[in-house]
């Protein structure tokens, strides 16, 4: 199993909450949440395979492989049960965790995600193109999908930092994650999730539109859907206070 890079804020704390990042980002996308969630919690962030400081794994990983990496992190820090909050591909990983590890997951937050993300063909084509042409083009088209026009205007330094990270990441790591998404379909997975689940959707999310979040909420037994106003795909960055508050309430209510 590929050993991924992770950090924990308070090894002795509880509950443990593991945060799963979006495609093309790293663990630092959760900076606001790490700083704002209770200091008594053990908050763990990690880099997906081929993202940030995590190496590219052998072969092409599946979403289940990414989920197994999360369980390996929990095992490594000696934690049996944990809450998981994932955004975008992180939310897809959360679906795999909830379905396959019901005894390990105390609660789930699935943000900016759906039963599927894009189409299989679009994801395969995107993977092929970044391997052929590099990452510059995907960075050029991602800013308006990740952030609203208002946020891009008011916080250009945050947007540019995210795009710069995307431009310089390993094409293989990005392509592998696209292919993992292409191979996932949550229609059969979601109904078996038993962990209390909160689904968060940005009102202006073009990458994973709100109707996809609603479909996911209908498929997960007992799931609660909340819409976040005035934000696009990276809703934890655009609306950090509200996002963090909703995560905290959900985890505390189901710990």
N, C-alpha and C positions, 0 to 999 in steps of 0.2 A: 504493500500500500504506500502511496506517495505521502510523505510527511509534509504537511503544509505549515506555513508560518502563522502563528497566532500570538495574541497578547491577552493577558487577563489583568483587570484593574484592581482586584482585591481577592487574592487566592483563598483567604479564609472566610470570605463573605458568603452570604446566601440571601435569596436564591441565586442560582447561576443562570445567566441569560446569555445565549450565544447569538451573535448578530451576523447574518449572511448577506454579503454585498451583491451589488448589481453587476451585470456583465460589463466588463471594461473598466471597472473601478478597483479599489483596494480597500483594506480595512479602515483607512483614514476617512472614508466617507461617513463613518459613524462618530466622528469627533464630538459633535454636539450631544449625541446621546450618551457617550461615555462620560462626558463632563456633567451631564444633567441628571442622569439616573441616580438613585440613592447610592451614596458612597458605601453603604452597608452591603450592597449587592456585589456579586462576582460577575462582572461584565466581560465577556470574551469576544474579541473580534479576530477575524482570520482572513487570509488571502486565499481565494480560490486557486486551484492548480493553474499554473501559467499566468497568474495575476500577481502584481506586487512582488513580494519577496518569496513567493512559493514557486517551486520548480514545475516545469511541464512534466507530466507523468508519462510513463511508457504507454504507447497505444493511445487510442481515443477514448476518454472516459465517458461514462454514462451519468445521468443525473443521480442514479443510485450510488455510483462511485463517489460523487461529490457528497452525498448524504453520509456515506460511510466515513468519509474524512471528518465530518462533524462529530460522529460518535467516537472516532479515534481521539479527537481532541478531548472530549469529555472523559474518556478512559485515561488519557495521559495526565489529566489534572485530578483524577480520582473522584469524579462526580458521576453519580448514576442517573439522576433525573435533572433535567434542565428545561428551561423555557427557550424557545427558538423564535427569533424574529428575522425574516428574510425578505428582501426586496428584489423584485424582478426575477432573475434566475435564482436568487436567494429564496424567493417565495416558492418557486418550483421545487427547490431542494427541501424546503420545509414540508411540502406535500409528501415527498418520498419518506422523510423522517416520520411524519405522523402516521403514515400507512404501514411502514415497515418496522417501526420501533415504538409501539404504543406504550411500552413499559418504561421508556426512557424520556419521553416528551411530556412535560407537565402542562404546557400550553403553547399555542402557536399564534404568531402574528404574521400574516401573509400580505405584503404590501406591493402595490404596483405589479400585479402578476395575474395569471389566469390559468385555466386548465391546460392551455397551450399558449405559446407566445410566438407571434407571427405564424407563417406557414412553414412546413418542412422544406419546400422548395426555396423559399426566400432565405431561410437560414443556411441551407447548403450553398446557395449562390453567394451569400455573404462570406461564408468561410472560405470558399474558393477564391473570392476576389481579394480578401486581405492577404491570403498566402501569395497571390500573384502580384499584387500592387503595393502591399504594405498597409499601414494603419492611417495614413494621412487623410484619405478620402472619408473613412468612417468617422473620424474626428470632425471633419468639416460638416457632416450632415447630422451629427448627434446633438449639438447644442440646443436647437429648437425642439428636439424631442425630449430632452432631459429637463429643460427649464422653460418656464413661461417667458414671454417677451419682456414683461415687466421686471422679472428677476434678472434677466440678462442685462437689462439696461441699468438696474440699480446695483448689481453686484458683479461687474465684469471680471473682477479679479478671481472670484470663486469659479466662475464659468471657465475662464481661461486656464486655471490650474487643472480642472478636471479634463479639459480637452488636451492639454499638454501631456498629462499622464496617459491619456488614451493614445496619442500619437506615438508615444515612446514605448508602449508595452509590446511584448512579444507577439507577433502575429499568430504563431502556433497556439499560444494559450487562449487567445481570443477565438480562433477558429475552432479549437477543441470544445470550448463552451457552447458555441453556436451549434455544433454537431450534436452535443449532448441534448440541447434543447430540441433539436429537430427529431430526436428519437424518443421524446417524452410526450405522453398524452395522459392527462390527469382524469379523463372521464371515468376510467375504471378504478383509479386510485382514490380520488376524493371521497367517495361514499364510505370508504373504510376508515377514514380518519376519526378517531374518537376523542382526541385532545380538544379542550375548549379552544375555539379558533376565532380570532378577530381578523377581518379582512379590511385593509385600508386602500382607498383608491383616490388618486388625484383627479379633481374635476376636469382638468385640462390635459390629461395624460394622452399623448398621441401614440406612444410606444405600446402601452398596454391599456387600451381604452376602458372606461368605466363599465361598459356592458360586459366585458370579459370578467371583471371582478364580480359583477352581479351573478354571472353564470357560475363562477366558482363558489360564491356564497350559497347558492341554491344547491350545489352538489355536496357540500360538506355539512354533515348533520349538525344542526344547532349553531352554525356559524353566524356571527354578527358582522354586518357590513357597515362601514363608516366612510363617508366621503369627505375629503379634505379640500377646502376651497382654495382657489387661487394658486394652484400648484400643478406641475406636470409630473414627469416620471420619478425624479428624485425628490419625492415629497418629504423625506426626512431632512433634506437640506433646505428646501424652500420653506417648509413649515416646521422647523425643528421643535419649537415649544409644544405645539399641539400634538405632533407625532409622538414625542416623548411622553407627554401626559397620557395619551391613549394606551401606549405600550405599558407604562407603569401601572395604570389602573387594571388592565387586563391581567398582567402577571400577578399582581397582588391579590386579585380576586380568585385566582386559580392556583395559587402556590400551595 
